[in-house]
Amino acid sequence: MNRRLFIALLIAGSAAEGVVRLARAAAPGEIEIQAMKFDFTPETVEVKRGQAVTLVLTSIDRIHGFKMPEFGVRTDIVPGEETRVTITPEKAGTFVFFCDVFCGDGHEEMSGTLVVEN
Amino acid sequence: MQSTDRRDFLKLAGIAGVTFTAGLFPGRPASAQRGADFHFVQISDTHWGYKGPANPDAEHTLEKAIVTVNGLAQKPDFIVFTGDLTHTTEDGKVRRERMKRFKEIVSELNVKDVRFLAGEHDAALDKGEAFKEFFGATHYTFDHKGVHFIALDNVSDPGARLGEEQLAWLAADLKQRKHDDRIVVLTHRPLFDLVPNWDWTTADGAKAIDLLMPYQNVVVFYGHIHQENDHMTGHIAHHAARSLIFPQAAPGNAPKRPPPPPFDASLKPLGTRDVAMGAKAPVITELPVTKA
């Protein structure tokens, strides 16, 4: 079974048990990012330079971290809670975010990219 | 905090030579040994239990390195393992089996004074519980021939923090030292921000460095990054060691940390090191897995 299929099945299984809430539409200026060993979904987030955006962070399996050093952002993501981080990117470019709470064999690859467009 | 990269490191540190293997085996010149008060060997990131293409010989690398260390002409006074003794697993039973087997393998070392530090692969998923069962405390001090060694734990907290309690312990220990005492800090992760975007740092490592800064003779030896790296924070030298499992990418060579590069034995990416402690800066001699 490939990894993506396995993860999809795992999410489906969890949802059947009521662990995962149905995704709701993000409010204007909000982007939802879901953490789960060992991925962020979506992995790539696109935002506009100069516009405030709130990242709404959730985890469906365990405590993860969310760190974006170039924005001075770091927080835990605790299952069952929404963690909200608001940033206003001042310059265009691509910026890395990653999990900084060791979560297993695959933790080191758990990362994503914030793309700031002009 | 002033930081210095490798280009300027050797000059500032006053290290006469970071040599490669010469002088430590029988019948070879011994220039690197002269003047040393004592030697110790640093072994790091053995990741016992890892299986994968990044090291096709993973089951035998540690045993080969032990044979090499046992063959050193200048027997080290002690050996220190700077973390990631075992590869991570979420199964606590498997974790303990790996630690048990690792301990059996390293019992073949002919130096019996062996010190262990944890890495996040050993300790972050259970806050060091299994590690303590097999290897004892995760942070401690010891003294050897006039040098004060401090082993710090920046991995049992899965967020890579030393924590206020350990920092207070460190501060209390340092208060007992004179400012010109010789101090060696052993740790797994870099205490400074080597590559923040790759999480090659310790969340509160700067606090430890601030505590160490008043002391004139401090050197830090660590692992985690699976390659040699020398760095200065002010007058404090930080030396990273190669691993015994697989190399990692050069610090900061991509926005995201890449996976380990394909294994290439010709690059000699793995090894251990001898550290000669003398009156001046330590002399580091990199050792191969297998004696040529």
Interface residues (C-beta under 8 A of the other chain):
Chain A: I63 G65 K67 P69 E70 D76 T94 V96 F98 D100 V101 F102 C103 G104 D105 E108 E109 S111 T113
Chain B: H87 T88 T89 E90 E120 A124 L125 V155 P158 G159 A160 P196 N197 D199 A203 P255 K256 R257 P259
